[in-house]
Amino acid sequence: MSHNKLSFFGHSAFRIVTEQDLKIWIDPWLDNPQAAGKPDSLDADLILITHAHEDHIGNCMDMAKSSATEVVAIHEIQQYLLIKGLPNVTGMNIGGTYVTKGVAITMVPAFHSSSIQEGNEILYGGEPAGFVIRLEDGLILYHAGDTGLFGDMALIGGMYRPEITMVPIGDHYTMGPREAACACKFIRAQKVIPMHYGSFPALTGTVEEFCKELASQQVDTELVELKPGESMPI
């Protein structure tokens, strides 16, 4: 029986605690409007950042002040975070796989934008990305990041065969429910957890609509709704 645990903290923020007690955070924006209070612990062994927007870098700067916490992001975000004083940031790029602390991290494409705003200046944040994560026991998860629908999601599904995928459904800035259901058809994961919805008024996509689209498109993927603060064994 697996002892891995996946927790959702609203918007696109997730924490994986593996059976080896490795704590992996993805896009830890923990002050988001959906957040059900601060998590019980902000300890992090790994923090994965999909792109540079502030609602995804989130609380990373505070969580990664110790060299014991490794941040993994695309090269441009790595350089930015190193300049800002974080001690342990690894840069990679789309298509590559990086193995650290017993976990294999593959950076895959996402269709979005990526920038950092500092005052009146807009800084280039590199390309947006998603992550395929292989845990120590071989379980594979795919966090799609902020993205529109694209056909090569079928390649990601076929190549890496994730068992659990996390996809945005909010619409306006990312896929909506209809597109997200089609993405699930391409990816062919066993379970899907919706994310990036309900945080801002513009994000009108709902879990109910997503459920209907999965059914109408005859997608054979189980929908698992995690409310902010909830966890599930994986």
GIQUI-V274751 format. One record per residue. RES is the residue in three letters. D_FIRST is the distance of its C-alpha to the first C-alpha in whole Angstrom. Layout:
BEGIN
{{RES	D_FIRST} {RES	D_FIRST}}
END
This chain:
BEGIN
{{MET	0} {SER	4} {HIS	7} {ASN	9} {LYS	12} {LEU	15} {SER	18} {PHE	21} {PHE	25} {GLY	27} {HIS	29} {SER	27} {ALA	25} {PHE	22} {ARG	20} {ILE	16} {VAL	15} {THR	12} {GLU	10} {GLN	13} {ASP	15} {LEU	17} {LYS	19} {ILE	20} {TRP	23} {ILE	24} {ASP	28} {PRO	28} {TRP	31} {LEU	30} {ASP	33} {ASN	33} {PRO	35} {GLN	31} {ALA	30} {ALA	29} {GLY	30} {LYS	29} {PRO	25} {ASP	24} {SER	24} {LEU	26} {ASP	25} {ALA	24} {ASP	23} {LEU	24} {ILE	26} {LEU	26} {ILE	29} {THR	30} {HIS	34} {ALA	37} {HIS	37} {GLU	37} {ASP	35} {HIS	32} {ILE	33} {GLY	33} {ASN	32} {CYS	32} {MET	35} {ASP	34} {MET	31} {ALA	31} {LYS	34} {SER	33} {SER	32} {ALA	29} {THR	28} {GLU	28} {VAL	29} {VAL	29} {ALA	31} {ILE	34} {HIS	37} {GLU	39} {ILE	37} {GLN	36} {GLN	40} {TYR	41} {LEU	38} {LEU	39} {ILE	43} {LYS	42} {GLY	41} {LEU	37} {PRO	36} {ASN	33} {VAL	33} {THR	32} {GLY	34} {MET	33} {ASN	34} {ILE	33} {GLY	32} {GLY	31} {THR	27} {TYR	27} {VAL	24} {THR	24} {LYS	22} {GLY	19} {VAL	19} {ALA	21} {ILE	23} {THR	26} {MET	28} {VAL	29} {PRO	32} {ALA	33} {PHE	36} {HIS	37} {SER	40} {SER	39} {SER	41} {ILE	42} {GLN	45} {GLU	47} {GLY	50} {ASN	52} {GLU	50} {ILE	47} {LEU	46} {TYR	44} {GLY	40} {GLY	39} {GLU	38} {PRO	35} {ALA	31} {GLY	28} {PHE	25} {VAL	22} {ILE	20} {ARG	17} {LEU	15} {GLU	14} {ASP	11} {GLY	13} {LEU	12} {ILE	16} {LEU	17} {TYR	21} {HIS	23} {ALA	27} {GLY	29} {ASP	32} {THR	33} {GLY	35} {LEU	34} {PHE	35} {GLY	35} {ASP	33} {MET	30} {ALA	29} {LEU	30} {ILE	27} {GLY	25} {GLY	26} {MET	26} {TYR	22} {ARG	20} {PRO	19} {GLU	16} {ILE	17} {THR	20} {MET	22} {VAL	26} {PRO	29} {ILE	31} {GLY	34} {ASP	36} {HIS	40} {TYR	38} {THR	35} {MET	34} {GLY	35} {PRO	33} {ARG	34} {GLU	34} {ALA	30} {ALA	30} {CYS	31} {ALA	29} {CYS	26} {LYS	28} {PHE	29} {ILE	25} {ARG	23} {ALA	20} {GLN	17} {LYS	18} {VAL	20} {ILE	21} {PRO	25} {MET	26} {HIS	30} {TYR	32} {GLY	34} {SER	34} {PHE	38} {PRO	40} {ALA	41} {LEU	37} {THR	38} {GLY	35} {THR	32} {VAL	29} {GLU	31} {GLU	33} {PHE	30} {CYS	28} {LYS	32} {GLU	32} {LEU	29} {ALA	30} {SER	34} {GLN	33} {GLN	30} {VAL	27} {ASP	24} {THR	22} {GLU	20} {LEU	21} {VAL	19} {GLU	22} {LEU	21} {LYS	24} {PRO	25} {GLY	23} {GLU	20} {SER	16} {MET	13} {PRO	10} {ILE	9}}
END
